[in-house]
Amino acid sequence: MSGNANAHYLPSGLPIPLAEPDGLSAPYWDGLRQGRLMVQHCTHCRTWQFGPEWICHRCHAFDPAWIDIEPRGRIYSWERVWHPSHAALKSHGPYIAVLVELPHAGGIRMVGNLLGDPRQPVAIGAEVEGAFEHHPESNPPYSLLQWQLRSERNAP
C-alpha cells in the first residue's frame, strides 16, 4: 500500500465524501482515513459485500461485520473518461476509472481512479494496489482510495 499524504490526484472543488446521516458507510470512510480498506462480511453465511448495507445481500441477516482487507485486486473493467462529471474536473481529463475485483474478498468489486498517465494502456486482469489519498486539511478531513498498477508500484 502506498499513500503519500501530500499527493492529491483529484482537484479541489469536488464535494467532500461523507458517510450517510444514518452512519451506514462510516466504517468504510473511517477506515480510509486510517489507511485501511474496510468491507462487509456476513458472520452467518460468510458472504462478502460492497457497497454497504444494513443486511446481508445473500441471507438477509442484519448488521454484517466490517473487516479490514488488503487493498489489492485485478482490473475487471475500465473506462477512459473524457467528459467531466463535475465542473471541478473540467480541465482534469482524461482520467481512467477502473472496476477492481477483490478475489480475496469474495470477488466484490469497487470503482475508483487509476493513478498514472491517463493515456496509459490498461489491461483487463492487470493487478492493482490501493493508494490512500489523505485530505487532513479539509473540513471535515477525509481520505480516498485510488488504484495503481502493481508493476508501477513495484518499479525501482
HELIX and SHEET records of a PDB file:
HELIX    1   1 ALA A   26  ARG A   33  1                                   8    
HELIX    2   2 ALA A   87  LEU A   89  5                                   3    
HELIX    3   3 PRO A  103  ALA A  105  5                                   3    
HELIX    4   4 ARG A  150  ARG A  153  1                                   4    
SHEET    1   A 3 TRP A  48  GLN A  49  0                                        
SHEET    2   A 3 LEU A  37  HIS A  41 -1                                        
SHEET    3   A 3 ALA A  65  ILE A  69 -1                                        
SHEET    1   B 5 ILE A 108  LEU A 114  0                                        
SHEET    2   B 5 TYR A  95  LEU A 102 -1                                        
SHEET    3   B 5 ARG A  72  VAL A  81 -1                                        
SHEET    4   B 5 GLU A 127  HIS A 135 -1                                        
SHEET    5   B 5 TYR A 142  LEU A 149 -1                                        
END                                                                             
